Amino acid sequence: MVGSERDDYLEPPLGSLYTLRDEWDGGWGRPKKELVTLVHQACLKQTNCALG
């Protein structure tokens, strides 16, 4: 497996969510319901990219 293939999860859409943990853990920023929705949408996009 090529190194870049192992790091695909760091690329958008899921990779772009990295900083959401700060919002979630810190209790600041967007409401948790909105963060959950963003993560769900990113997961759907990520799996569609892997399948397509």
N, CA, C and O atoms as CSV, one atom per row, in Angstrom:
chain,resi,resn,atom,element,x,y,z
A,1,MET,N,N,0.849,-1.180,0.000
A,1,MET,CA,C,0.000,0.000,0.000
A,1,MET,C,C,0.895,1.243,0.000
A,1,MET,O,O,1.840,1.336,0.783
A,2,VAL,N,N,0.602,2.150,-0.842
A,2,VAL,CA,C,1.354,3.395,-0.954
A,2,VAL,C,C,1.016,4.280,0.240
A,2,VAL,O,O,-0.122,4.286,0.710
A,3,GLY,N,N,2.005,5.028,0.733
A,3,GLY,CA,C,1.815,5.868,1.909
A,3,GLY,C,C,0.621,6.792,1.823
A,3,GLY,O,O,-0.097,6.959,2.809
A,4,SER,N,N,0.389,7.395,0.672
A,4,SER,CA,C,-0.729,8.330,0.552
A,4,SER,C,C,-2.075,7.631,0.687
A,4,SER,O,O,-3.050,8.240,1.127
A,5,GLU,N,N,-2.133,6.346,0.307
A,5,GLU,CA,C,-3.394,5.609,0.447
A,5,GLU,C,C,-3.722,5.372,1.912
A,5,GLU,O,O,-4.896,5.358,2.282
A,6,ARG,N,N,-2.722,5.188,2.744
A,6,ARG,CA,C,-2.954,4.978,4.174
A,6,ARG,C,C,-3.437,6.255,4.853
A,6,ARG,O,O,-4.077,6.193,5.902
A,7,ASP,N,N,-3.143,7.387,4.279
A,7,ASP,CA,C,-3.499,8.668,4.882
A,7,ASP,C,C,-4.745,9.294,4.264
A,7,ASP,O,O,-5.051,10.455,4.535
A,8,ASP,N,N,-5.460,8.545,3.444
A,8,ASP,CA,C,-6.646,9.092,2.792
A,8,ASP,C,C,-7.679,9.601,3.785
A,8,ASP,O,O,-8.419,10.536,3.476
A,9,TYR,N,N,-7.745,9.012,4.959
A,9,TYR,CA,C,-8.720,9.452,5.948
A,9,TYR,C,C,-8.424,10.852,6.471
A,9,TYR,O,O,-9.293,11.494,7.061
A,10,LEU,N,N,-7.201,11.325,6.256
A,10,LEU,CA,C,-6.838,12.677,6.687
A,10,LEU,C,C,-7.284,13.737,5.691
A,10,LEU,O,O,-7.267,14.930,5.996
A,11,GLU,N,N,-7.681,13.305,4.507
A,11,GLU,CA,C,-8.149,14.222,3.481
A,11,GLU,C,C,-9.629,14.532,3.698
A,11,GLU,O,O,-10.337,13.772,4.360
A,12,PRO,N,N,-10.093,15.645,3.143
A,12,PRO,CA,C,-11.521,15.936,3.228
A,12,PRO,C,C,-12.321,14.833,2.545
A,12,PRO,O,O,-11.828,14.226,1.595
A,13,PRO,N,N,-13.496,14.567,2.984
A,13,PRO,CA,C,-14.279,15.363,3.928
A,13,PRO,C,C,-13.982,15.084,5.408
A,13,PRO,O,O,-14.117,15.999,6.220
A,14,LEU,N,N,-13.586,13.868,5.795
A,14,LEU,CA,C,-13.381,13.595,7.221
A,14,LEU,C,C,-12.196,14.356,7.794
A,14,LEU,O,O,-12.256,14.817,8.934
A,15,GLY,N,N,-11.139,14.495,7.042
A,15,GLY,CA,C,-9.963,15.200,7.529
A,15,GLY,C,C,-10.236,16.652,7.867
A,15,GLY,O,O,-9.565,17.237,8.718
A,16,SER,N,N,-11.206,17.223,7.212
A,16,SER,CA,C,-11.540,18.624,7.475
A,16,SER,C,C,-12.274,18.815,8.800
A,16,SER,O,O,-12.479,19.946,9.241
A,17,LEU,N,N,-12.666,17.719,9.432
A,17,LEU,CA,C,-13.403,17.802,10.697
A,17,LEU,C,C,-12.488,17.749,11.913
A,17,LEU,O,O,-12.972,17.769,13.045
A,18,TYR,N,N,-11.200,17.682,11.707
A,18,TYR,CA,C,-10.246,17.483,12.790
A,18,TYR,C,C,-10.443,18.465,13.946
A,18,TYR,O,O,-10.376,18.067,15.109
A,19,THR,N,N,-10.679,19.709,13.646
A,19,THR,CA,C,-10.798,20.725,14.701
A,19,THR,C,C,-12.158,20.719,15.405
A,19,THR,O,O,-12.340,21.423,16.398
A,20,LEU,N,N,-13.102,19.941,14.906
A,20,LEU,CA,C,-14.407,19.895,15.567
A,20,LEU,C,C,-14.311,19.318,16.973
A,20,LEU,O,O,-15.136,19.628,17.833
A,21,ARG,N,N,-13.325,18.497,17.202
A,21,ARG,CA,C,-13.162,17.925,18.542
A,21,ARG,C,C,-12.951,19.030,19.579
A,21,ARG,O,O,-13.450,18.940,20.701
A,22,ASP,N,N,-12.217,20.063,19.201
A,22,ASP,CA,C,-12.005,21.186,20.115
A,22,ASP,C,C,-13.329,21.832,20.491
A,22,ASP,O,O,-13.572,22.142,21.657
A,23,GLU,N,N,-14.179,22.030,19.497
A,23,GLU,CA,C,-15.496,22.616,19.766
A,23,GLU,C,C,-16.315,21.693,20.671
A,23,GLU,O,O,-16.944,22.139,21.631
A,24,TRP,N,N,-16.293,20.397,20.343
A,24,TRP,CA,C,-17.101,19.429,21.083
A,24,TRP,C,C,-16.635,19.340,22.540
A,24,TRP,O,O,-17.434,19.462,23.468
A,25,ASP,N,N,-15.338,19.125,22.721
A,25,ASP,CA,C,-14.790,18.963,24.074
A,25,ASP,C,C,-14.811,20.256,24.873
A,25,ASP,O,O,-15.033,20.245,26.084
A,26,GLY,N,N,-14.578,21.371,24.188
A,26,GLY,CA,C,-14.494,22.646,24.884
A,26,GLY,C,C,-15.838,23.263,25.212
A,26,GLY,O,O,-15.930,24.142,26.068
A,27,GLY,N,N,-16.886,22.805,24.532
A,27,GLY,CA,C,-18.207,23.344,24.799
A,27,GLY,C,C,-18.429,24.730,24.206
A,27,GLY,O,O,-19.397,25.407,24.551
A,28,TRP,N,N,-17.539,25.150,23.319
A,28,TRP,CA,C,-17.701,26.450,22.684
A,28,TRP,C,C,-18.000,26.221,21.213
A,28,TRP,O,O,-17.836,25.108,20.712
A,29,GLY,N,N,-18.420,27.226,20.541
A,29,GLY,CA,C,-18.680,27.113,19.102
A,29,GLY,C,C,-20.111,26.680,18.812
A,29,GLY,O,O,-21.052,27.043,19.518
A,30,ARG,N,N,-20.239,25.902,17.764
A,30,ARG,CA,C,-21.566,25.499,17.292
A,30,ARG,C,C,-22.222,24.498,18.233
A,30,ARG,O,O,-21.542,23.787,18.973
A,31,PRO,N,N,-23.553,24.451,18.197
A,31,PRO,CA,C,-24.264,23.477,19.032
A,31,PRO,C,C,-23.879,22.046,18.639
A,31,PRO,O,O,-23.560,21.778,17.481
A,32,LYS,N,N,-23.913,21.130,19.620
A,32,LYS,CA,C,-23.514,19.745,19.362
A,32,LYS,C,C,-24.369,19.096,18.281
A,32,LYS,O,O,-23.875,18.270,17.514
A,33,LYS,N,N,-25.642,19.460,18.214
A,33,LYS,CA,C,-26.507,18.895,17.182
A,33,LYS,C,C,-25.977,19.239,15.786
A,33,LYS,O,O,-26.005,18.402,14.884
A,34,GLU,N,N,-25.503,20.450,15.618
A,34,GLU,CA,C,-24.945,20.872,14.331
A,34,GLU,C,C,-23.640,20.128,14.036
A,34,GLU,O,O,-23.391,19.739,12.895
A,35,LEU,N,N,-22.809,19.931,15.062
A,35,LEU,CA,C,-21.561,19.194,14.873
A,35,LEU,C,C,-21.831,17.743,14.488
A,35,LEU,O,O,-21.142,17.184,13.635
A,36,VAL,N,N,-22.832,17.138,15.115
A,36,VAL,CA,C,-23.209,15.759,14.786
A,36,VAL,C,C,-23.640,15.671,13.327
A,36,VAL,O,O,-23.270,14.733,12.621
A,37,THR,N,N,-24.415,16.639,12.882
A,37,THR,CA,C,-24.878,16.664,11.495
A,37,THR,C,C,-23.698,16.801,10.536
A,37,THR,O,O,-23.657,16.123,9.510
A,38,LEU,N,N,-22.748,17.661,10.854
A,38,LEU,CA,C,-21.566,17.838,10.004
A,38,LEU,C,C,-20.753,16.545,9.901
A,38,LEU,O,O,-20.295,16.182,8.818
A,39,VAL,N,N,-20.579,15.861,11.019
A,39,VAL,CA,C,-19.827,14.610,11.015
A,39,VAL,C,C,-20.564,13.552,10.203
A,39,VAL,O,O,-19.949,12.822,9.426
A,40,HIS,N,N,-21.862,13.471,10.380
A,40,HIS,CA,C,-22.666,12.491,9.633
A,40,HIS,C,C,-22.556,12.747,8.126
A,40,HIS,O,O,-22.359,11.811,7.351
A,41,GLN,N,N,-22.681,13.999,7.717
A,41,GLN,CA,C,-22.583,14.334,6.292
A,41,GLN,C,C,-21.194,14.003,5.739
A,41,GLN,O,O,-21.072,13.501,4.622
A,42,ALA,N,N,-20.160,14.282,6.516
A,42,ALA,CA,C,-18.802,13.991,6.071
A,42,ALA,C,C,-18.580,12.478,5.939
A,42,ALA,O,O,-17.902,12.027,5.016
A,43,CYS,N,N,-19.147,11.708,6.852
A,43,CYS,CA,C,-19.025,10.251,6.775
A,43,CYS,C,C,-19.701,9.723,5.509
A,43,CYS,O,O,-19.161,8.855,4.823
A,44,LEU,N,N,-20.868,10.248,5.212
A,44,LEU,CA,C,-21.556,9.824,3.994
A,44,LEU,C,C,-20.735,10.163,2.752
A,44,LEU,O,O,-20.620,9.348,1.837
A,45,LYS,N,N,-20.170,11.359,2.723
A,45,LYS,CA,C,-19.357,11.761,1.575
A,45,LYS,C,C,-18.109,10.885,1.474
A,45,LYS,O,O,-17.718,10.476,0.380
A,46,GLN,N,N,-17.490,10.603,2.612
A,46,GLN,CA,C,-16.265,9.810,2.616
A,46,GLN,C,C,-16.538,8.402,2.086
A,46,GLN,O,O,-15.767,7.881,1.280
A,47,THR,N,N,-17.621,7.792,2.532
A,47,THR,CA,C,-17.919,6.436,2.085
A,47,THR,C,C,-18.329,6.427,0.620
A,47,THR,O,O,-18.036,5.469,-0.094
A,48,ASN,N,N,-18.988,7.455,0.170
A,48,ASN,CA,C,-19.335,7.545,-1.255
A,48,ASN,C,C,-18.084,7.697,-2.102
A,48,ASN,O,O,-18.013,7.142,-3.198
A,49,CYS,N,N,-17.098,8.437,-1.616
A,49,CYS,CA,C,-15.837,8.594,-2.338
A,49,CYS,C,C,-15.117,7.258,-2.424
A,49,CYS,O,O,-14.534,6.932,-3.458
A,50,ALA,N,N,-15.151,6.487,-1.354
A,50,ALA,CA,C,-14.469,5.196,-1.335
A,50,ALA,C,C,-15.141,4.199,-2.269
A,50,ALA,O,O,-14.469,3.361,-2.871
A,51,LEU,N,N,-16.442,4.283,-2.393
A,51,LEU,CA,C,-17.181,3.359,-3.240
A,51,LEU,C,C,-17.125,3.747,-4.706
A,51,LEU,O,O,-17.131,2.896,-5.595
A,52,GLY,N,N,-17.072,5.043,-4.934
A,52,GLY,CA,C,-17.178,5.538,-6.305
A,52,GLY,C,C,-15.894,5.657,-6.968
A,52,GLY,O,O,-15.834,6.063,-8.128
